[in-house]
Amino acid sequence: MRILLTNDDGIYAPGLRALRMELKKLGTVTVVAPATEQSAAGHSVTLLVPLLVNEVYEDDGQSLIGWAVEGRPADCVKLALLELLEEPPDLIVSGMNAGSNAGINVIYSGTVAAAVEGAFYHHTAIACSLEYDKKIYDFPKGANYARQVIEQILANKPAPGSLYNVNVPVLERGPIRGIKVMPQNVSTYREKFDRRVNPRGRTYFWMGLDFHCPSPNPDTDVTALAEQFITVTPLQFDMTDHARMRAMQEWNWGEMK
Amino acid sequence: MRILLTNDDGIYAPGLRALRMELKKLGTVTVVAPATEQSAAGHSVTLLVPLLVNEVYEDDGQSLIGWAVEGRPADCVKLALLELLEEPPDLIVSGMNAGSNAGINVIYSGTVAAAVEGAFYHHTAIACSLEYDKKIYDFPKGANYARQVIEQILANKPAPGSLYNVNVPVLERGPIRGIKVMPQNVSTYREKFDRRVNPRGRTYFWMGLDFHCPSPNPDTDVTALAEQFITVTPLQFDMTDHARMRAMQEWNWGEMK
């Protein structure tokens, strides 16, 4: 099996290294990942400037790990599929992200965007993230769980273009209670900016970090993660609100003047 | 009515200026928009660096237009709602974008992401884009149509958090045939990279520009735009594939080792 691995924390991130080691148990892994951290890149792509690409080798200097791209996670997947890979991959994996990508954070996530991009191209794609607390991450253990979930997904023979979002809860909080297939929570996080003044007296703002979702909907990825379950959410990328659309089609639309 | 106006082409973009003139017919408009072009920014937000903000005035130097933010479209909406606006807006408008945001381009679009961000905060939000051909844009005319569509949406008293994506077709191709409420097309565009060599002999890649969607699904935003209709698509931001989720909940998930 040929696996394309990418992420949004950058090609040298420990989460990617750990997941690469696990995925090598399943097949041949080629990495095409951002050269630098791209957290919260969302589904941005690079149009205004060119993409510089560097080959990255194992410490022996001989074995190609893949390519570092000075761009966004979605750029990496496009470039891998259209230019860099000699053969199409059987599976695209993105991660393992440092931090969960659940609830509306799915929309901000570069990790998930890379997987969505793979699904655009009709590849099975799985985003993997590890929730953390107090900046402690056991990526080898988290990636081991992620690989087991990936194996179970593949055992069910997903249709091409199937897209999944996998989150592993904080491992230091206690044992994993199992896997739950859950929808994305859609309630809003509590956010705030730090308002600061620079040395020249000018006000600036810095986004605070608060992953606390004050009132998640029950039975969602956010609640199941908090209950120490690994969550799996199948995703799609039709953002149409179909119920509301049918109502709007009945509106009495006026003439354009 | 208090209207927050943003975009992804930057606060000095002609599309925003034209839309601002039209929206002033409906209420008080405050602009919070990126200082520079942020095309294809997707739903990225700025975490790693602070957000610098500058007040922007009319040519008289007295009347505040709003704020230019050195960040992404979604940053602008967050910052407007949490820090800059004295009172919450009654409506958030994003645009008018130079180029359509239909089909899967909705996912890449900073224009749409800004509106989605507004909907996260339970505001009615409308993204407006003008399709173009040969780099000709009649923004005053396009913004006039967009304002008429916005008025019709508001006349139907949308629930808070309602989110809409409005596209105006190429105006030079012929008269507008009307408004169609259509779902987002989800088939893939044909994309390619230019592979080039820099003056030092290093290969780099540059995303080509091809808005041709080879096989759009019938009765979608993409097909209706091509037939010279203004399209309106109600959007939502639950990316869960609910049908596939129900099937996956029946899977026989194995124990984690």
Contacts between the chains, C-beta under 8 A, distances in Angstrom:
chain1	res1	chain2	res2	distance
A	37	B	48	6.9
A	39	B	47	5.8
A	39	B	48	6.8
A	40	B	44	6.0
A	40	B	45	4.7
A	40	B	46	7.4
A	40	B	47	4.9
A	41	B	42	7.3
A	41	B	44	4.9
A	42	B	41	7.4
A	42	B	42	3.9
A	42	B	43	3.7
A	42	B	44	3.9
A	42	B	45	7.1
A	42	B	74	7.5
A	42	B	113	6.7
A	43	B	42	3.6
A	43	B	43	6.3
A	43	B	44	8.0
A	43	B	107	4.9
A	43	B	108	5.7
A	44	B	40	6.0
A	44	B	41	4.8
A	44	B	42	3.9
A	44	B	43	8.0
A	44	B	44	4.5
A	44	B	72	7.9
A	44	B	108	7.2
A	44	B	110	7.7
A	45	B	40	4.7
A	45	B	42	7.1
A	45	B	108	5.7
A	45	B	207	6.8
A	46	B	40	7.5
A	46	B	207	6.6
A	47	B	39	5.8
A	47	B	40	4.9
A	47	B	207	5.4
A	47	B	209	7.6
A	48	B	37	6.8
A	48	B	39	6.8
A	50	B	196	7.1
A	50	B	204	4.5
A	50	B	205	6.3
A	50	B	206	4.3
A	51	B	193	7.6
A	51	B	204	6.3
A	51	B	205	4.5
A	51	B	206	7.0
A	51	B	207	7.5
A	52	B	202	7.3
A	52	B	204	5.2
A	53	B	203	6.9
A	53	B	204	6.9
A	53	B	205	6.6
A	72	B	44	8.0
A	74	B	42	7.5
A	74	B	108	7.7
A	75	B	207	7.7
A	78	B	191	6.6
A	78	B	193	7.6
A	78	B	207	7.6
A	79	B	193	6.6
A	79	B	205	6.0
A	82	B	191	6.7
A	82	B	192	6.5
A	82	B	193	5.8
A	83	B	193	5.5
A	83	B	195	6.6
A	83	B	205	6.1
A	104	B	120	6.0
A	104	B	237	6.6
A	106	B	239	5.8
A	107	B	43	4.9
A	107	B	113	8.0
A	107	B	116	6.8
A	107	B	237	5.8
A	107	B	239	7.4
A	108	B	43	5.7
A	108	B	44	7.2
A	108	B	45	5.7
A	108	B	74	7.7
A	110	B	44	7.7
A	113	B	42	6.7
A	116	B	107	6.8
A	120	B	104	6.1
A	120	B	188	5.1
A	121	B	188	6.6
A	122	B	188	7.7
A	145	B	256	6.0
A	148	B	254	7.7
A	148	B	256	6.0
A	148	B	257	6.5
A	152	B	251	7.5
A	152	B	253	6.2
A	152	B	254	5.9
A	156	B	248	7.7
A	156	B	251	5.7
A	162	B	244	7.3
A	163	B	241	7.4
A	176	B	256	5.2
A	178	B	253	7.1
A	178	B	255	7.7
A	178	B	256	6.8
A	179	B	253	4.7
A	179	B	256	7.1
A	181	B	245	5.9
A	181	B	248	4.5
A	181	B	249	4.7
A	181	B	251	7.5
A	181	B	253	8.0
A	182	B	245	7.9
A	183	B	238	6.9
A	183	B	240	4.0
A	183	B	242	6.7
A	183	B	245	6.1
A	184	B	238	5.6
A	184	B	239	5.7
A	184	B	240	4.7
A	186	B	237	6.4
A	186	B	238	5.1
A	188	B	120	5.0
A	188	B	121	6.6
A	188	B	122	7.7
A	191	B	78	6.6
A	191	B	82	6.7
A	192	B	82	6.5
A	193	B	51	7.6
A	193	B	78	7.5
A	193	B	79	6.6
A	193	B	82	5.8
A	193	B	83	5.5
A	195	B	83	6.6
A	196	B	50	7.1
A	202	B	52	7.3
A	203	B	53	6.8
A	204	B	50	4.5
A	204	B	51	6.3
A	204	B	52	5.2
A	204	B	53	6.9
A	205	B	50	6.3
A	205	B	51	4.5
A	205	B	53	6.6
A	205	B	79	5.9
A	205	B	83	6.1
A	206	B	50	4.3
A	206	B	51	7.0
A	207	B	45	6.8
A	207	B	46	6.6
A	207	B	47	5.4
A	207	B	51	7.5
A	207	B	75	7.7
A	207	B	78	7.5
A	209	B	47	7.6
A	230	B	256	7.0
A	232	B	248	6.9
A	233	B	240	5.8
A	233	B	245	7.2
A	234	B	240	6.9
A	234	B	241	4.2
A	234	B	244	4.2
A	234	B	245	5.2
A	234	B	248	5.9
A	235	B	239	4.6
A	235	B	240	6.6
A	235	B	241	5.9
A	236	B	239	6.3
A	236	B	240	7.5
A	236	B	241	4.0
A	236	B	244	7.6
A	237	B	104	6.6
A	237	B	107	5.9
A	237	B	186	6.4
A	237	B	239	6.6
A	238	B	183	6.9
A	238	B	184	5.6
A	238	B	186	5.1
A	239	B	106	5.8
A	239	B	107	7.4
A	239	B	184	5.7
A	239	B	235	4.6
A	239	B	236	6.4
A	239	B	237	6.6
A	239	B	239	7.7
A	240	B	183	4.0
A	240	B	184	4.7
A	240	B	233	5.8
A	240	B	234	6.9
A	240	B	235	6.6
A	240	B	236	7.5
A	241	B	163	7.4
A	241	B	234	4.2
A	241	B	235	5.9
A	241	B	236	4.0
A	242	B	183	6.7
A	244	B	162	7.3
A	244	B	234	4.2
A	244	B	236	7.6
A	245	B	181	5.8
A	245	B	182	7.9
A	245	B	183	6.1
A	245	B	233	7.2
A	245	B	234	5.2
A	248	B	156	7.7
A	248	B	181	4.6
A	248	B	232	6.9
A	248	B	234	5.9
A	249	B	181	4.8
A	251	B	152	7.5
A	251	B	156	5.7
A	251	B	181	7.5
A	253	B	152	6.2
A	253	B	178	7.1
A	253	B	179	4.7
A	254	B	148	7.8
A	254	B	152	5.9
A	255	B	178	7.7
A	256	B	145	6.0
A	256	B	148	6.0
A	256	B	176	5.2
A	256	B	178	6.8
A	256	B	179	7.1
A	256	B	230	7.0
A	257	B	148	6.6
